[in-house]
Amino acid sequence: MSHLLVEKHDGVAVVTLNRPEKRNAMSPEMIVRLAAFWKEIAGDDSIRVVVVTGAGDKAFSAGGDLGSTIPLMMRTRAPQGEWEESFAADRKQLGAALLRGASFFKPVIAAINGHALAGGAEFVMSTDLRVMSSEATIGVTEVRRGLIASGGSLVRMARQVPWAHAMELLLLGEPVSAQQALAMGLVNRVVPPQDVMATALDMARRVSLGAPVALEKTKEVMVRSSGRPLEEAFAIETQCTKENAAMDDAKEGPRAFMEKRAPVFRGRAPK
């Protein structure tokens, strides 16, 4: 079975980390496939929202596979097989797989079906909306393995939760419960395990009611303006507002409202 499963329907792509027997630890194959997935979806105008989850009910992801991925990253062992060789040829694929960057602007929802640890927690930090099982935990545990979190969390964490919470998560390296994560503002919803996927898909459906380009431009402003001086941030907002205003959807939305009907958004469809 592939280490990454992808389904597409009604404008939503569902991507599943598929190594339940290994707590969905990120193998070289999973990383290479995931990096390629984001590149493909970025150019797929039929997809408005992405939902990410893990196979099974035990783990969202336990992070990088300590037997293959981490040694390859540390260059302490030679690659073996096609996927390891592909990963070793470009280790930056790990950052691409974890969305460690500021260039993917489609909304991403995490359906945290089980424990999210180390790189799994870092992956969660790259998403925009988060639904978490009441039985799950989340923890950035790298310091307990002599490593540091290099999948984006050291940059993102204090931009997403208050400083004291960020440092507690990063320095203690201890997982916190779903309720603690909710109280910290790290996740949006905590639901019973059996409701995680349904809740995430309902959220995806509601997000997808927005105009595709408006959704992307909204996220783009949020991402690109983060941490910048106000004048620079407002300039980014103005730029994206102008780019969105050039879309037919920017006219269709107000017109549909006045005509008391549901809008029909076409995204970047040719005129």
N, C-alpha and C positions, 0 to 999 in steps of 0.2 A: 504494500500500500504506500502511496505517496505520503511524505511527511507533511504535506500541505494540501488541504482540500479547498476548492473554490466553487461556489454556487452563485449564480446571478439570476435575479428575478425582480421584476417591477422596479427597476432603477436602483436596487440594493444588491451589493456584492457581499456575500458572507464568506469569510476566510477562516478556516479552522486549522489550528496547530494540531497535527495528527500523530502524536506519539504517546497515547495514553499510558502505555506500559512503562514509559520513561518519564511520566509526569510532564509530558509535552516539553521536555528539555529541547533546546534549540540545537539541532544537528547541522552540520554543513549543508546537507541537502535542504533542510527547512529554510536556512538562511538564504541560500542561493535562489530558491524558488520564491521566497517572500520578497527579496529585493527586486526580482523580475516582475512580480505581481504589482507592486506599487508603481513601477514604471509603466506597465500596461494600463492600469486603471486610470492613471493620470491623463492618458490620452483617449479614454473610452467615454465619449459623451453620453452614452446610455446609462452610465452609473452615476448616481447622485450622492449616495451614502455607502460607507463600508462598515460592516459589523465584523469584529474580530473576536474569536472565542477559542477555547481549547476543547479537545475531544475528551469524552468521559466526564466524570463528576468529581474527580479528585484534585485536578490542578488546571489552572489557566496555563501557566508555564513555570517550571522550576528554574528557568534561565538557561544560560549556555551549558551545553553538555560538557561535564568536567572530564570525560574520557576522550573526547574528540575535539570539540570546538575550542575549548580553552587552551589545551596544549598546542593546537595549531595557531591560535592567536599569540601565544607566548613563544612560539617557534621552538618548543621543546620536543617535538616529534615530527617526523616526515609525513606528508599526506599519503593516504592509502585509498585508492579507488577514485572513480570519476568525480564524485561530489566533493570529496576532500581536496582533490587537486584543483577543481574549479574555485573552491573557496580560498585555498591558499594562494592562488594566482592573483586574487584581489580581495584582501581582507577587509577593505572598506565596505564590502557588501554587508557586513554586520551592521554598520551604521545605517546603511540604506534600508536594511530589513527592519530596523527598529525606528525608522523615520527620524533618525538623528540629523536633523537639518531643518530648513525653513522654506521648503519649496513644494510640499504636497498640501494642497488647499481644499481638497474635498473633505467633508466631515467624516470623522471616524468614531465609531462607538465601540467600546469594549464591553463584552458580555463576560464578566469575570466569574466563570462557573466554579472555580476552585482556587486553591492557593496560587498566588502570584508572587514569586520570589526572585531576587537578584535581577537578571535580565528580563524576567517575566514582569516584575514590577516596573522596570524601566520602560518596557513596551507599553504598559498601561499609561505611564506618564506622557507618552507621545500621542495618546488619543484625546478626543475632545469631550465626549460624554461617556459616563461609566456606570454600568449597572453591575452590582456585586452580590454574590450569594451571601446570605446571612451566615453560612457555615465556612466561608473562605477567610483567609488572612492575606495580608500583603506586606512585603518586607524587602527593603533594599539591603541585602545581607552581605555584600561583597567584602566589607572590612573584616568580617569574621573568617574570610578565606585568604586574607593577606592581599586582597585586591582593592581597587576603587571602582565605583560605579562609573563606567565610561560610555554608557549607552544614552547619555543625555540628561540623566537625573540630576547631576551636580549643577547643571545649568538651569534645568526646568523647575526643580523642586521648590525653591524659594520664590519663584514667580507664580506658583500655583497654590501654595499654602503658606501660612505665616512662618517666619524665620524659626521660631522655637520648635514648631512641629517639624519643619524641614530638617533641622539639625538632630532632633530626636530620632527621626527615621534613618538618617544617613550615618550618624555616629554610633548609635546603639546597635544598629544592624539587627534589630529584633522585629519580627513580624507583629503587626497590629491586627486586631479583629476588624470585621466589616463595620461594626458600630463605631469603633474608634476612627476608622478611615472616613466614615460619614461625618463624624463630629469635626474632624480636621479639615473637611472640605475637599478631601482627596477623591471622593466618588459622589455621584449624583443620587443614586438609589441603592438601597439595600432591600433585597426581596428574598423569599424562600428559594432554595436551590432549584426547585422545579419551575419557577417563574422567571428565571434569569433570561433565558433566550427569548421567551415571548415578550417580556418587557423591553428588551433591547430592540427586537424587531418592530414593536409598536412605536418605539421612539424613532427608529429609522424611518418608518412610514410617515410619521408626523413631520420629521425634518424634510423628507423628500417632497412635501407639499410646497416647499419654497422653490423659487426659480433657481435653476442649477447655477447660473453664473453669479447670481446674487449671493447664494450660499458660499461659493468659492471666494468671492471678493470680500465677503464679511470675514471669513476665516483668515484670508490673506492680510487684511488690515490688522487683525488681532495679533497674528504671528509676527509680521514684519515690523510693527510699531512697538512691540514689547521692549521695554527698557530704553527706548530712544527719547531724546529731548522732545518736549511738546511740539515745537514747530516742525521738527522732522516727522513726528508721528501724524500730525494733521496734514502734512503734505502727502503722506502715503494714503491717508483716508480720502483726500481730495482726488488723487490720481485714480484710485479704485472706484470712487463714485462716478467719475467721468467715464471710465471704461465700462462700467455696468449700465450707465445711462444710454450708451450706444447700442445696447441690446434691444431687440424687439420686445423681450419679456418685460422691460421697464415700462413699456407702453401698454402691454397686454394686462398687467396687474391692475393699474388704476381703471382701465377701460372695463375689465370684468367686474370690478367693484361697483362701478356706476351702473352697469347693466344687470346687476344682481345675479351673477352666475359665477361658477367656478372658473378660475383662469386656466388657460391652456398654455403652459410654458413649453418652449421649444429649445431653450438653451442656445447653443452656438449653431443651430441649424442654419443652413444657407438660405438666403433670401430668395 
